[in-house]
Amino acid sequence: MKLFFGDIFPEVKINEDEQTHILKVLRMKSGEELFVTDGKGNLAQGNLVLEGKKAILNVLSIKENLPQFSPKLHIAIAPTKNLDRIEFFVEKATEMGISEITFLQTEKTERKFLNLDKIEKKMISAGKQSLRFHFPKINEMVKLSEFLQNVDSDSTFVAHCNENLKRINLKEINLLENYTFLIGPEGDFSDKEIELLASINIKAVSLGDQRLRTETAGIFVAAWNYYKMI
């Protein structure tokens, strides 16, 4: 399947960057079959029509409201200082069906600004590569305290490295329809933040005996959830 990103409604339109890729990189020809998704669960199928510098889809069929992955996973993660590492997390988590990503500003978060346009392009590329029709939602960076105002403690978990505090094993978590996982920054959540999370009944989780980097922890949780989808 040759899958590209674009609009489905009110009319099917291939994204401009995708058109450039079709024309100048892939050098596709009129008549070739391709598919377009809007990342919202809709998929158009048809044949390519080239008109000058434009790539247009001659639509043959549209499928709406394709099923989403279950269970849904929302990872709230503190961005790493090295942007490449957080982009790597976004790419791999997208491939494994994550539903939503929020970037957390914590006491130890070193990066204060993110280029979300660049991150979203990485996400879209990974979504197409893995043949996803529902792309994850990418949220702006938010302070931890603000993020916690809208969470359900029954389905929210935090992975931290404080071995002196009680942490449950991932195997102990019951099967739910939705999960939210908080992943701390390089240097982990502060003691104050961990106490705050415990005070609102957010359960702490151990990801194993080894200390994982921030992006590795995020990918680990995404893989754990992906296993539940299979």
NORNOR-V674008 format. One record per residue. N is the residue number from 1. RES is the residue in one small letter. PHI is phi in whole degrees, -180 to 180 (NA if undefined). Layout:
BEGIN
N|RES|PHI, N|RES|PHI
END
This chain:
BEGIN
1|m|NA, 2|k|-92, 3|l|-106, 4|f|-130, 5|f|-103, 6|g|-180, 7|d|-96, 8|i|-109, 9|f|-123, 10|p|-76, 11|e|-146, 12|v|-76, 13|k|-144, 14|i|-74, 15|n|-52, 16|e|-60, 17|d|-63, 18|e|-68, 19|q|-61, 20|t|-60, 21|h|-64, 22|i|-63, 23|l|-79, 24|k|-98, 25|v|-103, 26|l|-79, 27|r|52, 28|m|-71, 29|k|-117, 30|s|-55, 31|g|100, 32|e|-68, 33|e|-78, 34|l|-151, 35|f|-126, 36|v|-129, 37|t|-121, 38|d|-97, 39|g|73, 40|k|-116, 41|g|96, 42|n|-116, 43|l|-142, 44|a|-110, 45|q|-124, 46|g|-178, 47|n|-116, 48|l|-74, 49|v|-125, 50|l|-101, 51|e|-128, 52|g|63, 53|k|-97, 54|k|-113, 55|a|-112, 56|i|-121, 57|l|-100, 58|n|-83, 59|v|-73, 60|l|-106, 61|s|-159, 62|i|-133, 63|k|-109, 64|e|-110, 65|n|52, 66|l|-65, 67|p|-62, 68|q|-91, 69|f|-70, 70|s|-143, 71|p|-76, 72|k|-85, 73|l|-129, 74|h|-114, 75|i|-108, 76|a|-104, 77|i|-133, 78|a|-78, 79|p|-66, 80|t|-79, 81|k|-63, 82|n|-84, 83|l|-64, 84|d|-59, 85|r|-71, 86|i|-74, 87|e|-66, 88|f|-64, 89|f|-60, 90|v|-59, 91|e|-61, 92|k|-72, 93|a|-65, 94|t|-62, 95|e|-59, 96|m|-97, 97|g|88, 98|i|-60, 99|s|-94, 100|e|-156, 101|i|-132, 102|t|-123, 103|f|-97, 104|l|-101, 105|q|-100, 106|t|-113, 107|e|-62, 108|k|-106, 109|t|-68, 110|e|-84, 111|r|-86, 112|k|-104, 113|f|-139, 114|l|-131, 115|n|-86, 116|l|-66, 117|d|-60, 118|k|-66, 119|i|-65, 120|e|-66, 121|k|-64, 122|k|-63, 123|m|-65, 124|i|-62, 125|s|-60, 126|a|-68, 127|g|-63, 128|k|-66, 129|q|-59, 130|s|-95, 131|l|58, 132|r|-92, 133|f|-110, 134|h|-117, 135|f|-88, 136|p|-67, 137|k|-82, 138|i|-109, 139|n|-102, 140|e|-63, 141|m|-66, 142|v|-140, 143|k|-67, 144|l|-54, 145|s|-61, 146|e|-71, 147|f|-61, 148|l|-71, 149|q|-70, 150|n|-123, 151|v|-103, 152|d|-99, 153|s|-62, 154|d|-69, 155|s|-122, 156|t|-115, 157|f|-135, 158|v|-126, 159|a|-102, 160|h|-131, 161|c|-105, 162|n|-75, 163|e|-72, 164|n|-82, 165|l|-109, 166|k|-66, 167|r|-136, 168|i|-90, 169|n|-84, 170|l|-55, 171|k|-65, 172|e|-84, 173|i|-81, 174|n|-71, 175|l|-71, 176|l|-125, 177|e|-81, 178|n|-138, 179|y|-129, 180|t|-125, 181|f|-121, 182|l|-102, 183|i|-120, 184|g|-80, 185|p|-83, 186|e|-61, 187|g|101, 188|d|72, 189|f|-66, 190|s|-75, 191|d|-59, 192|k|-63, 193|e|-68, 194|i|-64, 195|e|-64, 196|l|-62, 197|l|-62, 198|a|-66, 199|s|-68, 200|i|-108, 201|n|66, 202|i|-87, 203|k|-78, 204|a|-89, 205|v|-126, 206|s|-96, 207|l|-101, 208|g|120, 209|d|-76, 210|q|-87, 211|r|-83, 212|l|-101, 213|r|-65, 214|t|-54, 215|e|-68, 216|t|-67, 217|a|-61, 218|g|-62, 219|i|-66, 220|f|-60, 221|v|-66, 222|a|-62, 223|a|-68, 224|w|-60, 225|n|-71, 226|y|-61, 227|y|-62, 228|k|-71, 229|m|-75, 230|i|-77
END
